[in-house]
Amino acid sequence: MLKLGSVLDAWRPKPGPGGDPLAAARSVWPDLVGADVARAAQPVAIERDTLIILTTSASWSHQLAFLEPEIVRGLAALPQTVAITRLRFRVGKLRRAAPAGSAAEQRRAQRSAAVEPPAKTLADALARLRRSVERSRAAHRALGGRFCTVCEAPTAAGIARCIPCRDESERQRRFACECLLFEAPWLPTNDVLVLVDGLTPEQFDAIRRRLLRSWWDEMWRASKLFRLRQPIDRRRLRKLASSFVLLETHIDPNRLEMDSAVRKNALGELYDFVCEIETLPA
Ligand SMILES: [Zn+2]
């Protein structure tokens, strides 16, 4: 059955079956999930970062979905399958397991058979898998490891979130901050820091600078297209120009006159272009 800790240790030094991620996943699958589960669920394909698992019933798919984090974590220990971050389950007809393989495989099968007889029911098999996952989690905990506060995958000591969850929450924070700066560029920095959970002043500064630069580039490109009589999105550009000036100058939007010196100063060489697209009929 699944002895994640020992399996992970055993994997690293092994050269593994070439660079094919599916072959690698298939070769470690019985060790990772245990013989009972391996009889009812097999990896059949990889689509980008997702390993497709064929199962014998929807019930297996459903139950195994709960164990996804552990299984993914196990696969991440293999260099060939480190890019797999998700599992997807499909019900279908499983290929018969190959007749007894190498002598080592036979010995392993005999060894695990000696420890535990095959499970009689699906519930038995999953209960075993869960117990064994619990054991491996307890071992991880005993070594000072922690678990991701979002997805519960094991993480190193002192690390609250696994890398995929950290990346995801950072991406969400950046997106929320960018939306706020576009829609409400007059908001004081402190308000944005309060509204976007976990955003630091340094991150805010970096996002603000990057956004101003990309808005400027977009307006500059549009001005060139406009001179060439190419179509441009005037509505978006007007909004962009106004957000740009407010974010760049921090001026009170109520005091921002259409032709104020502040505006002219902030928009520089783009000032005439912006005036032009604002006065043109929509
Ligand atoms: Zn996580």
Residues whose N, C-alpha, C, O or C-beta is under 5 A from the ligand:
A	BS01	ZN	C148 V150 C151 E152 A153 C162 C165
